[in-house]
Each structure stands twice: as C-alpha cells, then as structure tokens.
Amino acid sequence: MSEGEVFHEKQRLELCAIHALNNVLQERVFTKETADDICKRLAPQCVVNPHRSVLGTGNYDVNVIMAALQSRELAAVWWDKRRTVQSLVMSKVQGFILNVPSRVSLGIVSLPLRRRHWLAVRQVNGQYYNLDSKLKSPVCIGGEAELGTFLSEQLSQDVAEMLLVVRREVEEDGSWLNADRK
C-alpha cells in the first residue's frame, strides 16, 4: 500500500483527538458531533464541559479518546514510560495514540508557546506510519525496529504520553506486554 492509500485526516481546528482516533482506525468513524456527545455523557450535569475546549473548537481530553475506543470494542492502555518499547508484543497492538508537546503557530509565524497534541501511529500492510494530522501526508516509519526508535524518541520528551490501542480482550489478558520483559 502506498502512502496515498493510507487513510490520513489532516488537522482542523483543535480536533487532533478525533483525527488521531480516525487515523488509528484507518477510517472516518468519529466526528466533532460524536466527540461532543461523548463529552456530554461523561459530564452530563456540567455547564462548562471539562473534557473539551470551552470555545467549542475541540481540544478533547484522554477520557473522550478512551470512551470512543470503548464504543468500538477497543481499549486504550496507558504506557508506562519506565518500560522499554521492546517489551511490547507489537502483533497485539492495533496502533498508538501519542500526546506530545506541539508548537503553536499563526500562519507561518511560530509562537513561543507549546500545547498538547494527539497523534496516531499505525501499521498498514507491514509498515508503520506516523499519521500525525499536522503532517501533509502519512510518513512511513518502517518496520518494528524503526517503530521502536520512533516511539522511544517521542517518549523521551518529558511530557509525552502514549496510549496503546488494543482489542478489549488483549487489554484484559495483558497479552500486549511480553511476559519475559515485564
């Protein structure tokens, strides 16, 4: 499969969580409307919903991502950065959603601010791709060795976090983690 055949949503507003979900699933499943509905279910009594931007532009939190994945019989497993990525059983992981620092820019002007940004990584036909919605197109990372290097570099940033996207039964039995390297 060429990079042109890899599903890749591009950044719009502050909808990176939705883009990351759709990119990791390789299809358009979630919209701003479905994410807003999840927010309402998570905090039905709140006038100002704590799971999204007060401006209504997105900026959804991890709870929305986790609930969205659960609606698809998937689970998000928080990655413990004290472990090495080599302890993952890659065949059990459908994809990765990372939360990383990102520069803020207005047009071509980069501001001295950093915000949080959700991005997806997934294997498509034997190759792993960086499906960051801020990229013009998917970027091929390579095989498992290159993926390990990429994830390690991303996680070396102090504030970076990673979720493993796995089937619910894989989360329950813990088979995403190599027993020899726990």
Disulfide bonds with the S-S distance in Angstrom:
none
